[in-house]
Amino acid sequence: KEIRRYFKEDELESFFDPKYYLRWVDHIFDRLGILA
């Protein structure tokens, strides 16, 4: 709950959005040359 002081509600939702991490995973795989 301390985190809420530094982030807005919509920012928290996007921060924990699975799609956000999936996009990073795809990027990392591309960098490593692995087909996802």
CHARMM internal coordinates of N, CA and C (Angstrom, degrees):
IC EDIT
DIST 1 N 1 CA 1.4563
DIST 1 CA 1 C 1.5221
ANGL 1 N 1 CA 1 C 110.86
DIST 1 C 2 N 1.3251
ANGL 1 CA 1 C 2 N 116.90
DIHE 1 N 1 CA 1 C 2 N -19.71
DIST 2 N 2 CA 1.4631
ANGL 1 C 2 N 2 CA 120.63
DIHE 1 CA 1 C 2 N 2 CA 177.56
DIST 2 CA 2 C 1.5226
ANGL 2 N 2 CA 2 C 110.76
DIHE 1 C 2 N 2 CA 2 C -65.24
DIST 2 C 3 N 1.3273
ANGL 2 CA 2 C 3 N 115.84
DIHE 2 N 2 CA 2 C 3 N -30.64
DIST 3 N 3 CA 1.4631
ANGL 2 C 3 N 3 CA 120.92
DIHE 2 CA 2 C 3 N 3 CA -177.59
DIST 3 CA 3 C 1.5246
ANGL 3 N 3 CA 3 C 110.78
DIHE 2 C 3 N 3 CA 3 C -63.70
DIST 3 C 4 N 1.3230
ANGL 3 CA 3 C 4 N 116.95
DIHE 3 N 3 CA 3 C 4 N -30.92
DIST 4 N 4 CA 1.4612
ANGL 3 C 4 N 4 CA 121.52
DIHE 3 CA 3 C 4 N 4 CA -177.52
DIST 4 CA 4 C 1.5282
ANGL 4 N 4 CA 4 C 111.68
DIHE 3 C 4 N 4 CA 4 C -59.72
DIST 4 C 5 N 1.3110
ANGL 4 CA 4 C 5 N 117.19
DIHE 4 N 4 CA 4 C 5 N -22.38
DIST 5 N 5 CA 1.4635
ANGL 4 C 5 N 5 CA 120.24
DIHE 4 CA 4 C 5 N 5 CA 179.01
DIST 5 CA 5 C 1.5229
ANGL 5 N 5 CA 5 C 110.61
DIHE 4 C 5 N 5 CA 5 C -67.50
DIST 5 C 6 N 1.3221
ANGL 5 CA 5 C 6 N 116.23
DIHE 5 N 5 CA 5 C 6 N -32.08
DIST 6 N 6 CA 1.4640
ANGL 5 C 6 N 6 CA 120.36
DIHE 5 CA 5 C 6 N 6 CA -173.31
DIST 6 CA 6 C 1.5229
ANGL 6 N 6 CA 6 C 112.81
DIHE 5 C 6 N 6 CA 6 C -99.07
DIST 6 C 7 N 1.3414
ANGL 6 CA 6 C 7 N 116.00
DIHE 6 N 6 CA 6 C 7 N -18.22
DIST 7 N 7 CA 1.4633
ANGL 6 C 7 N 7 CA 118.97
DIHE 6 CA 6 C 7 N 7 CA -177.94
DIST 7 CA 7 C 1.5201
ANGL 7 N 7 CA 7 C 110.86
DIHE 6 C 7 N 7 CA 7 C -123.66
DIST 7 C 8 N 1.3375
ANGL 7 CA 7 C 8 N 114.87
DIHE 7 N 7 CA 7 C 8 N 146.67
DIST 8 N 8 CA 1.4553
ANGL 7 C 8 N 8 CA 119.57
DIHE 7 CA 7 C 8 N 8 CA 174.21
DIST 8 CA 8 C 1.5268
ANGL 8 N 8 CA 8 C 108.18
DIHE 7 C 8 N 8 CA 8 C -79.70
DIST 8 C 9 N 1.3188
ANGL 8 CA 8 C 9 N 116.67
DIHE 8 N 8 CA 8 C 9 N 166.29
DIST 9 N 9 CA 1.4614
ANGL 8 C 9 N 9 CA 120.68
DIHE 8 CA 8 C 9 N 9 CA -178.29
DIST 9 CA 9 C 1.5216
ANGL 9 N 9 CA 9 C 112.14
DIHE 8 C 9 N 9 CA 9 C -59.14
DIST 9 C 10 N 1.3380
ANGL 9 CA 9 C 10 N 117.32
DIHE 9 N 9 CA 9 C 10 N -46.99
DIST 10 N 10 CA 1.4603
ANGL 9 C 10 N 10 CA 120.52
DIHE 9 CA 9 C 10 N 10 CA -177.98
DIST 10 CA 10 C 1.5280
ANGL 10 N 10 CA 10 C 110.51
DIHE 9 C 10 N 10 CA 10 C -67.09
DIST 10 C 11 N 1.3234
ANGL 10 CA 10 C 11 N 117.13
DIHE 10 N 10 CA 10 C 11 N -31.13
DIST 11 N 11 CA 1.4609
ANGL 10 C 11 N 11 CA 120.58
DIHE 10 CA 10 C 11 N 11 CA 178.31
DIST 11 CA 11 C 1.5197
ANGL 11 N 11 CA 11 C 110.00
DIHE 10 C 11 N 11 CA 11 C -70.39
DIST 11 C 12 N 1.3332
ANGL 11 CA 11 C 12 N 116.85
DIHE 11 N 11 CA 11 C 12 N -35.68
DIST 12 N 12 CA 1.4606
ANGL 11 C 12 N 12 CA 120.76
DIHE 11 CA 11 C 12 N 12 CA 177.93
DIST 12 CA 12 C 1.5199
ANGL 12 N 12 CA 12 C 110.40
DIHE 11 C 12 N 12 CA 12 C -65.52
DIST 12 C 13 N 1.3371
ANGL 12 CA 12 C 13 N 116.47
DIHE 12 N 12 CA 12 C 13 N -41.99
DIST 13 N 13 CA 1.4615
ANGL 12 C 13 N 13 CA 120.24
DIHE 12 CA 12 C 13 N 13 CA -179.24
DIST 13 CA 13 C 1.5175
ANGL 13 N 13 CA 13 C 110.75
DIHE 12 C 13 N 13 CA 13 C -63.17
DIST 13 C 14 N 1.3303
ANGL 13 CA 13 C 14 N 117.15
DIHE 13 N 13 CA 13 C 14 N -44.19
DIST 14 N 14 CA 1.4593
ANGL 13 C 14 N 14 CA 120.56
DIHE 13 CA 13 C 14 N 14 CA 179.91
DIST 14 CA 14 C 1.5228
ANGL 14 N 14 CA 14 C 109.99
DIHE 13 C 14 N 14 CA 14 C -69.58
DIST 14 C 15 N 1.3282
ANGL 14 CA 14 C 15 N 116.89
DIHE 14 N 14 CA 14 C 15 N -28.86
DIST 15 N 15 CA 1.4607
ANGL 14 C 15 N 15 CA 121.94
DIHE 14 CA 14 C 15 N 15 CA -179.12
DIST 15 CA 15 C 1.5277
ANGL 15 N 15 CA 15 C 110.86
DIHE 14 C 15 N 15 CA 15 C -68.68
DIST 15 C 16 N 1.3368
ANGL 15 CA 15 C 16 N 115.81
DIHE 15 N 15 CA 15 C 16 N -32.51
DIST 16 N 16 CA 1.4628
ANGL 15 C 16 N 16 CA 120.68
DIHE 15 CA 15 C 16 N 16 CA -179.90
DIST 16 CA 16 C 1.5248
ANGL 16 N 16 CA 16 C 111.62
DIHE 15 C 16 N 16 CA 16 C -104.62
DIST 16 C 17 N 1.3362
ANGL 16 CA 16 C 17 N 116.37
DIHE 16 N 16 CA 16 C 17 N 13.16
DIST 17 N 17 CA 1.4621
ANGL 16 C 17 N 17 CA 120.57
DIHE 16 CA 16 C 17 N 17 CA -179.14
DIST 17 CA 17 C 1.5212
ANGL 17 N 17 CA 17 C 110.21
DIHE 16 C 17 N 17 CA 17 C -72.54
DIST 17 C 18 N 1.3456
ANGL 17 CA 17 C 18 N 117.58
DIHE 17 N 17 CA 17 C 18 N 121.55
DIST 18 N 18 CA 1.4747
ANGL 17 C 18 N 18 CA 121.53
DIHE 17 CA 17 C 18 N 18 CA 179.40
DIST 18 CA 18 C 1.5223
ANGL 18 N 18 CA 18 C 112.28
DIHE 17 C 18 N 18 CA 18 C -56.86
DIST 18 C 19 N 1.3230
ANGL 18 CA 18 C 19 N 117.38
DIHE 18 N 18 CA 18 C 19 N -34.89
DIST 19 N 19 CA 1.4665
ANGL 18 C 19 N 19 CA 121.08
DIHE 18 CA 18 C 19 N 19 CA -178.94
DIST 19 CA 19 C 1.5251
ANGL 19 N 19 CA 19 C 110.31
DIHE 18 C 19 N 19 CA 19 C -62.34
DIST 19 C 20 N 1.3201
ANGL 19 CA 19 C 20 N 116.61
DIHE 19 N 19 CA 19 C 20 N -32.80
DIST 20 N 20 CA 1.4664
ANGL 19 C 20 N 20 CA 121.44
DIHE 19 CA 19 C 20 N 20 CA 179.31
DIST 20 CA 20 C 1.5183
ANGL 20 N 20 CA 20 C 110.16
DIHE 19 C 20 N 20 CA 20 C -62.91
DIST 20 C 21 N 1.3305
ANGL 20 CA 20 C 21 N 115.94
DIHE 20 N 20 CA 20 C 21 N -43.12
DIST 21 N 21 CA 1.4604
ANGL 20 C 21 N 21 CA 120.20
DIHE 20 CA 20 C 21 N 21 CA -178.99
DIST 21 CA 21 C 1.5123
ANGL 21 N 21 CA 21 C 111.14
DIHE 20 C 21 N 21 CA 21 C -74.81
DIST 21 C 22 N 1.3405
ANGL 21 CA 21 C 22 N 117.37
DIHE 21 N 21 CA 21 C 22 N -35.33
DIST 22 N 22 CA 1.4627
ANGL 21 C 22 N 22 CA 121.03
DIHE 21 CA 21 C 22 N 22 CA 178.54
DIST 22 CA 22 C 1.5186
ANGL 22 N 22 CA 22 C 110.19
DIHE 21 C 22 N 22 CA 22 C -61.98
DIST 22 C 23 N 1.3250
ANGL 22 CA 22 C 23 N 116.65
DIHE 22 N 22 CA 22 C 23 N -36.87
DIST 23 N 23 CA 1.4615
ANGL 22 C 23 N 23 CA 120.90
DIHE 22 CA 22 C 23 N 23 CA 179.22
DIST 23 CA 23 C 1.5261
ANGL 23 N 23 CA 23 C 109.60
DIHE 22 C 23 N 23 CA 23 C -65.79
DIST 23 C 24 N 1.3349
ANGL 23 CA 23 C 24 N 116.87
DIHE 23 N 23 CA 23 C 24 N -38.03
DIST 24 N 24 CA 1.4616
ANGL 23 C 24 N 24 CA 120.92
DIHE 23 CA 23 C 24 N 24 CA 178.47
DIST 24 CA 24 C 1.5177
ANGL 24 N 24 CA 24 C 110.85
DIHE 23 C 24 N 24 CA 24 C -68.55
DIST 24 C 25 N 1.3532
ANGL 24 CA 24 C 25 N 117.23
DIHE 24 N 24 CA 24 C 25 N -39.90
DIST 25 N 25 CA 1.4658
ANGL 24 C 25 N 25 CA 121.82
DIHE 24 CA 24 C 25 N 25 CA 179.34
DIST 25 CA 25 C 1.5210
ANGL 25 N 25 CA 25 C 109.96
DIHE 24 C 25 N 25 CA 25 C -61.39
DIST 25 C 26 N 1.3266
ANGL 25 CA 25 C 26 N 116.69
DIHE 25 N 25 CA 25 C 26 N -43.96
DIST 26 N 26 CA 1.4669
ANGL 25 C 26 N 26 CA 120.88
DIHE 25 CA 25 C 26 N 26 CA 177.92
DIST 26 CA 26 C 1.5213
ANGL 26 N 26 CA 26 C 110.08
DIHE 25 C 26 N 26 CA 26 C -60.75
DIST 26 C 27 N 1.3105
ANGL 26 CA 26 C 27 N 117.04
DIHE 26 N 26 CA 26 C 27 N -41.30
DIST 27 N 27 CA 1.4634
ANGL 26 C 27 N 27 CA 122.06
DIHE 26 CA 26 C 27 N 27 CA -179.89
DIST 27 CA 27 C 1.5290
ANGL 27 N 27 CA 27 C 110.54
DIHE 26 C 27 N 27 CA 27 C -64.13
DIST 27 C 28 N 1.3223
ANGL 27 CA 27 C 28 N 115.94
DIHE 27 N 27 CA 27 C 28 N -43.68
DIST 28 N 28 CA 1.4688
ANGL 27 C 28 N 28 CA 120.62
DIHE 27 CA 27 C 28 N 28 CA -179.80
DIST 28 CA 28 C 1.5226
ANGL 28 N 28 CA 28 C 110.53
DIHE 27 C 28 N 28 CA 28 C -64.70
DIST 28 C 29 N 1.3335
ANGL 28 CA 28 C 29 N 117.21
DIHE 28 N 28 CA 28 C 29 N -43.15
DIST 29 N 29 CA 1.4612
ANGL 28 C 29 N 29 CA 120.89
DIHE 28 CA 28 C 29 N 29 CA 178.90
DIST 29 CA 29 C 1.5224
ANGL 29 N 29 CA 29 C 110.70
DIHE 28 C 29 N 29 CA 29 C -61.71
DIST 29 C 30 N 1.3256
ANGL 29 CA 29 C 30 N 116.32
DIHE 29 N 29 CA 29 C 30 N -39.12
DIST 30 N 30 CA 1.4687
ANGL 29 C 30 N 30 CA 120.20
DIHE 29 CA 29 C 30 N 30 CA 178.54
DIST 30 CA 30 C 1.5204
ANGL 30 N 30 CA 30 C 110.17
DIHE 29 C 30 N 30 CA 30 C -63.61
DIST 30 C 31 N 1.3116
ANGL 30 CA 30 C 31 N 116.79
DIHE 30 N 30 CA 30 C 31 N -39.31
DIST 31 N 31 CA 1.4652
ANGL 30 C 31 N 31 CA 121.38
DIHE 30 CA 30 C 31 N 31 CA -179.92
DIST 31 CA 31 C 1.5255
ANGL 31 N 31 CA 31 C 110.71
DIHE 30 C 31 N 31 CA 31 C -67.20
DIST 31 C 32 N 1.3237
ANGL 31 CA 31 C 32 N 116.23
DIHE 31 N 31 CA 31 C 32 N -35.25
DIST 32 N 32 CA 1.4630
ANGL 31 C 32 N 32 CA 121.16
DIHE 31 CA 31 C 32 N 32 CA -179.21
DIST 32 CA 32 C 1.5221
ANGL 32 N 32 CA 32 C 111.84
DIHE 31 C 32 N 32 CA 32 C -82.60
DIST 32 C 33 N 1.3304
ANGL 32 CA 32 C 33 N 115.89
DIHE 32 N 32 CA 32 C 33 N -11.86
DIST 33 N 33 CA 1.4576
ANGL 32 C 33 N 33 CA 119.62
DIHE 32 CA 32 C 33 N 33 CA 179.84
DIST 33 CA 33 C 1.5168
ANGL 33 N 33 CA 33 C 112.41
DIHE 32 C 33 N 33 CA 33 C 81.10
DIST 33 C 34 N 1.3160
ANGL 33 CA 33 C 34 N 116.22
DIHE 33 N 33 CA 33 C 34 N 23.35
DIST 34 N 34 CA 1.4655
ANGL 33 C 34 N 34 CA 120.72
DIHE 33 CA 33 C 34 N 34 CA 179.23
DIST 34 CA 34 C 1.5266
ANGL 34 N 34 CA 34 C 109.19
DIHE 33 C 34 N 34 CA 34 C -101.02
DIST 34 C 35 N 1.3110
ANGL 34 CA 34 C 35 N 115.30
DIHE 34 N 34 CA 34 C 35 N 133.45
DIST 35 N 35 CA 1.4600
ANGL 34 C 35 N 35 CA 119.14
DIHE 34 CA 34 C 35 N 35 CA 178.37
DIST 35 CA 35 C 1.5202
ANGL 35 N 35 CA 35 C 109.80
DIHE 34 C 35 N 35 CA 35 C -79.61
DIST 35 C 36 N 1.3328
ANGL 35 CA 35 C 36 N 116.32
DIHE 35 N 35 CA 35 C 36 N 125.62
DIST 36 N 36 CA 1.4580
ANGL 35 C 36 N 36 CA 119.91
DIHE 35 CA 35 C 36 N 36 CA 179.83
DIST 36 CA 36 C 1.5243
ANGL 36 N 36 CA 36 C 110.14
DIHE 35 C 36 N 36 CA 36 C -96.08
END
COOR INIT
IC SEED 1 N 1 CA 1 C
IC BUILD
